[in-house]
Every structure is written in C-alpha cells, then in structure tokens.
Amino acid sequence: MKQHRLILILVFTLLASSVLSGRTFELTDENCVRIAVIASDAPRLSWAGLHGRSGYTTNVLALYNTDSRKTAFLIAFPLDHIPDDKRITSATLSMYCVLWGQDKPRVEVRRIIGDWGDGVCHLYRRTHPEKVKWTKPGATGIGTDRARRATGLVQLSEELGEFSLNVTEDVELWYWRGVPNNGWIVTLETKGEARFYSPTHEPGTWKLDVTYEPR
C-alpha cells in the first residue's frame, strides 16, 4: 500500500513539474509572412538584397550604411499560436552573419511601429490596396515608423556566425497586445556593410526562440 502511495505521489509530482515548467518553441523565417529588404537606391523594390552586375539577387541579405546606400531588413514573426494567459519568460532573436567590411559595424534592431505589407519598399509601408508612405523614407521616422528606443545592438566582432539578441520585452508587449506586432527593422547603426544568410536562400537561419510558462 505504501509503495502504491509513493508511486502516486511521484506521478503527481512529475505532472505538476511539467505543468509549471516553461515551454520553449522556435519560430524561423519560414513561419513569417512579412519579410522585406528595402534600400534607398532601389526605392520601389521589396527585396533589394544585394546589387550585382545583373540586378538584385535574393540569395544574400546585405545591409548597408554608406553615403550612397542605406538598407534595412524587415521581419515579423507570428505569435498567435502561443496559448492565452501565459507568462513570457524569455525571447531571443538569432541571425547568421557571413561577411562584413573593415569597419565592423553595429547591428541595430528596433520595433516597427506602423503596419506594413504588400508592396513595402523604401518609400511606402504598403502599396496595396492603396499606397501608404512611411513617415520618412526607409522607415527612418523615430517614434513614427520605428520605436524610439532600440531593442538591442550587436557589435560585429572577429568571429563570423550566429549571434543573438534578447527581445523578451518586445515579444511580451506584442503578446499582451500592448502594441500591434509589426515585427522588427534591422539596420546598421554605424557606417559599413554586412551580409547575412538570406531567408530565400538559407531558410530557417533567422530564428525567434520564445519560452513561456503558466501565470
């Protein structure tokens, strides 16, 4: 009888710990329906990844901050599959950098404020069903197109590869519908250029890991 009671206690303990422990899931760029690369020298393109001899290629995602060219990467991860009434304990945005210039620029990530979608480009946040301009071209309007405060900054170093940012506050804000989830805008804060794996060529390399638990 005692052995039976001990087994029941163990079962209930395991069940309770599994309920109370957090659950982590991973979203990638393959889950996203809104992704774009916008550029000042291609003001009407939605994917101005890398300018080659025969035009723009989609197999590289290049970010520039130079006198002649400024680009930005826009990405929005859907969060609607997270169960209601949970507590977001952590969220991490990961990206994979494959090349940068001698300047070793800093990557900046900010929340996008306004809604964007079909036909998004350097000039417009959307062009269908009607044209709606960014407050400032390139979604550069601080407090109108992008959040006043940066979510995070990453200084590119000697080591190439994957690096991550803590984006818990943003994901929690979107989850509780404090503001609409319009994703992030990724740019270079300082002068230079950097190249990343492209969602169109290396899908799954832009990742959002979210951990939540019962409240």
ABEGO torsion letter per residue (X at the ends): XAAAAAAAAAAAAAAAAAAABBBBBBBBAAABABBBBBBAABAABABBABBBAAEBBAABBBBBBBAABBBBBBBBBBAAABBBGBBBABBBBBBBBABBBAAGBBBBBBBBABBBBBGBBAABABAOABBBBBABBGGABBGAABBABBABBBBBBABBEBBBBBAAAAAAAAAAGABBBAEBBBBBABBEBBBBBBAAABBGABBBBBBBBBX
